[in-house]
Every structure is written in C-alpha cells, then in structure tokens.
Amino acid sequence: LNCPNNGEAYTPLVGVLVTINAPQHKARVNSIAPTRTMTAITNLDGNYEMRRLPAGHYIVTIRKEGYADLEIAVTITEGHIAEADGEMERNG
C-alpha cells in the first residue's frame, strides 16, 4: 500500500486477543512508534486491525479493565501483514 502524499509505504497490523475462557471484546489496543500512535478496539471475537502503519518497530499495548496489561513488540515490514496476538490474564 502506498500513501499518495509522500510515497511512504504502509502495512496493516492485525491480531486477535484470547483468554483461556473467551475472546476479549472491547479491549483497547495501542500501537506506539516514534512517529505515530494509533488506537483500536477489539471486536466481539477479540480481533483488531490497524491500517496504514508505516514500516518500523512498534510496541503494541493491550488494556482491558480486570486484566493485566499486555505488551507485544512487533516489527512491520513493507508489503507484509504484521500480527500481534496475545493472551490476557485476569488480575488478582
């Protein structure tokens, strides 16, 4: 995917969150890189997708009340779909 404004290539980041019992509906997913931060919310199946992320290194942070935060390091390369999947654990 190419951005028509500056020629920079973009790639989607996709993932699914699961727990031992059920997918995580409405978990907040943040991708953080030096030049860009994006937020998505997981759907009923625990899936999320972020589009138009430039290639680079990201820390994906997933948060949901009642669960421990989850951080995943991911590298997005041009022309490839990156995946950041994880399993959240209940607090306490």
Short mmCIF file of the C-alpha atoms (twelve columns), coordinates in Angstrom:
data_MODEL
# 
_entry.id   MODEL 
# 
loop_
_atom_site.group_PDB 
_atom_site.id 
_atom_site.type_symbol 
_atom_site.label_atom_id 
_atom_site.label_alt_id 
_atom_site.label_comp_id 
_atom_site.label_asym_id 
_atom_site.label_seq_id 
_atom_site.Cartn_x 
_atom_site.Cartn_y 
_atom_site.Cartn_z 
_atom_site.pdbx_PDB_model_num 
ATOM 1  C CA . LEU A 1  0.000   0.000   0.000  1 
ATOM 2  C CA . ASN A 2  1.375   3.406   -0.828 1 
ATOM 3  C CA . CYS A 3  0.450   6.757   0.600  1 
ATOM 4  C CA . PRO A 4  -0.117  9.205   -2.259 1 
ATOM 5  C CA . ASN A 5  1.017   12.180  -0.145 1 
ATOM 6  C CA . ASN A 6  4.662   11.325  0.413  1 
ATOM 7  C CA . GLY A 7  5.324   7.942   -1.175 1 
ATOM 8  C CA . GLU A 8  5.806   6.228   2.196  1 
ATOM 9  C CA . ALA A 9  4.699   2.574   2.217  1 
ATOM 10 C CA . TYR A 10 2.075   1.434   4.718  1 
ATOM 11 C CA . THR A 11 1.161   -2.004  6.034  1 
ATOM 12 C CA . PRO A 12 -1.715  -3.228  8.210  1 
ATOM 13 C CA . LEU A 13 -1.269  -4.648  11.705 1 
ATOM 14 C CA . VAL A 14 -3.771  -7.336  12.664 1 
ATOM 15 C CA . GLY A 15 -4.216  -9.530  15.694 1 
ATOM 16 C CA . VAL A 16 -6.514  -11.451 17.923 1 
ATOM 17 C CA . LEU A 17 -6.676  -11.460 21.704 1 
ATOM 18 C CA . VAL A 18 -7.750  -14.552 23.553 1 
ATOM 19 C CA . THR A 19 -8.009  -15.652 27.148 1 
ATOM 20 C CA . ILE A 20 -8.375  -19.164 28.430 1 
ATOM 21 C CA . ASN A 21 -12.167 -18.724 28.610 1 
ATOM 22 C CA . ALA A 22 -13.224 -16.257 25.917 1 
ATOM 23 C CA . PRO A 23 -12.088 -13.631 23.381 1 
ATOM 24 C CA . GLN A 24 -11.539 -10.133 24.711 1 
ATOM 25 C CA . HIS A 25 -14.341 -7.915  23.440 1 
ATOM 26 C CA . LYS A 26 -13.713 -4.159  23.633 1 
ATOM 27 C CA . ALA A 27 -10.090 -4.321  24.729 1 
ATOM 28 C CA . ARG A 28 -8.124  -1.147  23.863 1 
ATOM 29 C CA . VAL A 29 -5.138  -1.754  21.583 1 
ATOM 30 C CA . ASN A 30 -2.463  0.943   21.152 1 
ATOM 31 C CA . SER A 31 0.455   0.761   18.735 1 
ATOM 32 C CA . ILE A 32 3.255   3.133   19.634 1 
ATOM 33 C CA . ALA A 33 6.201   4.079   17.447 1 
ATOM 34 C CA . PRO A 34 8.478   7.131   17.474 1 
ATOM 35 C CA . THR A 35 6.447   8.871   14.773 1 
ATOM 36 C CA . ARG A 36 2.906   7.573   15.256 1 
ATOM 37 C CA . THR A 37 0.460   6.223   17.838 1 
ATOM 38 C CA . MET A 38 -2.793  4.504   16.866 1 
ATOM 39 C CA . THR A 39 -5.644  3.032   18.897 1 
ATOM 40 C CA . ALA A 40 -8.150  0.309   18.009 1 
ATOM 41 C CA . ILE A 41 -10.843 -1.550  19.947 1 
ATOM 42 C CA . THR A 42 -11.244 -5.318  19.618 1 
ATOM 43 C CA . ASN A 43 -14.478 -6.668  18.137 1 
ATOM 44 C CA . LEU A 44 -16.780 -9.376  19.545 1 
ATOM 45 C CA . ASP A 45 -14.295 -12.081 18.517 1 
ATOM 46 C CA . GLY A 46 -11.323 -10.270 20.073 1 
ATOM 47 C CA . ASN A 47 -9.920  -9.235  16.673 1 
ATOM 48 C CA . TYR A 48 -8.493  -5.840  15.804 1 
ATOM 49 C CA . GLU A 49 -6.879  -4.238  12.779 1 
ATOM 50 C CA . MET A 50 -4.871  -1.077  12.295 1 
ATOM 51 C CA . ARG A 51 -4.288  0.142   8.777  1 
ATOM 52 C CA . ARG A 52 -1.770  2.493   7.212  1 
ATOM 53 C CA . LEU A 53 1.055   1.998   9.692  1 
ATOM 54 C CA . PRO A 54 4.494   2.835   8.296  1 
ATOM 55 C CA . ALA A 55 7.106   0.103   8.393  1 
ATOM 56 C CA . GLY A 56 9.067   0.092   11.627 1 
ATOM 57 C CA . HIS A 57 9.244   -1.177  15.196 1 
ATOM 58 C CA . TYR A 58 6.181   -0.857  17.420 1 
ATOM 59 C CA . ILE A 59 5.135   -1.673  20.957 1 
ATOM 60 C CA . VAL A 60 1.534   -2.853  20.971 1 
ATOM 61 C CA . THR A 61 -0.138  -2.353  24.346 1 
ATOM 62 C CA . ILE A 62 -3.460  -4.015  25.084 1 
ATOM 63 C CA . ARG A 63 -5.591  -2.926  28.041 1 
ATOM 64 C CA . LYS A 64 -8.913  -4.073  29.455 1 
ATOM 65 C CA . GLU A 65 -10.364 -3.491  32.899 1 
ATOM 66 C CA . GLY A 66 -9.907  -6.526  35.134 1 
ATOM 67 C CA . TYR A 67 -6.922  -7.840  33.138 1 
ATOM 68 C CA . ALA A 68 -3.168  -7.295  33.296 1 
ATOM 69 C CA . ASP A 69 -1.836  -5.039  30.532 1 
ATOM 70 C CA . LEU A 70 -0.175  -6.908  27.699 1 
ATOM 71 C CA . GLU A 71 2.751   -5.506  25.688 1 
ATOM 72 C CA . ILE A 72 3.939   -7.052  22.430 1 
ATOM 73 C CA . ALA A 73 6.930   -5.891  20.377 1 
ATOM 74 C CA . VAL A 74 6.250   -6.122  16.649 1 
ATOM 75 C CA . THR A 75 8.176   -5.161  13.530 1 
ATOM 76 C CA . ILE A 76 6.204   -4.124  10.476 1 
ATOM 77 C CA . THR A 77 7.956   -4.613  7.156  1 
ATOM 78 C CA . GLU A 78 6.830   -3.081  3.894  1 
ATOM 79 C CA . GLY A 79 4.389   -5.220  1.934  1 
ATOM 80 C CA . HIS A 80 3.733   -7.750  4.731  1 
ATOM 81 C CA . ILE A 81 0.862   -8.020  7.181  1 
ATOM 82 C CA . ALA A 82 2.178   -7.949  10.728 1 
ATOM 83 C CA . GLU A 83 0.456   -9.871  13.503 1 
ATOM 84 C CA . ALA A 84 0.429   -9.109  17.215 1 
ATOM 85 C CA . ASP A 85 -1.560  -11.793 19.026 1 
ATOM 86 C CA . GLY A 86 -1.638  -12.338 22.749 1 
ATOM 87 C CA . GLU A 87 -3.361  -13.852 25.743 1 
ATOM 88 C CA . MET A 88 -4.520  -11.608 28.551 1 
ATOM 89 C CA . GLU A 89 -4.513  -12.746 32.186 1 
ATOM 90 C CA . ARG A 90 -7.064  -11.718 34.805 1 
ATOM 91 C CA . ASN A 91 -5.848  -9.508  37.638 1 
ATOM 92 C CA . GLY A 92 -5.719  -10.968 41.108 1 
# 
